[in-house]
Amino acid sequence: MAQMAPNELGRDHKHWLAEIERWQGYLRLWTQQQATLAQDVDRILKDHGRQLGEHAKSLDALQHTIADCERALSTGKHTAETMQTQHDMDARLHDQQRALHEQLKTTHHRLMLSLAMLKGEPFREE
C-alpha cells in the first residue's frame, strides 16, 4: 500500500469520526425504538394471553351450560317453551364464541407469523 501524506491521514480520520458519530446517532435512535418495541410486544403478548384465557373460560362455561341443558332435557322438568328459550340463548352464545374464536385465530396467526419473520424462519401452522 502506498504511503499517505499526513493531511490525507487526517482527512480519513475526520471522515471516519464523522461516520462513527452518525452511526452513534442511529444507535441511540434504534435503542429508543427497540425499548418502545419491547414494551409494545410485551403489552400485545400479555393482552393476547389474557384474551386466550378468557376465551378458554367462556368455552368451559358454555360446555357446562350445554351439559345442564342436556340434563334438563333428560329429566323433562322444564316446559318446551323454557327449553326453547334457553336453547336460543345458548345458540347466540355459541355464535359469539365462534366469532371470537375466529378473531383470536387471526390475531394468533398474525403474531406467530410476525415472530417467525423476526426469527428468519418459515411459519408453519400446526
Disulfide bonds with the S-S distance in Angstrom:
none
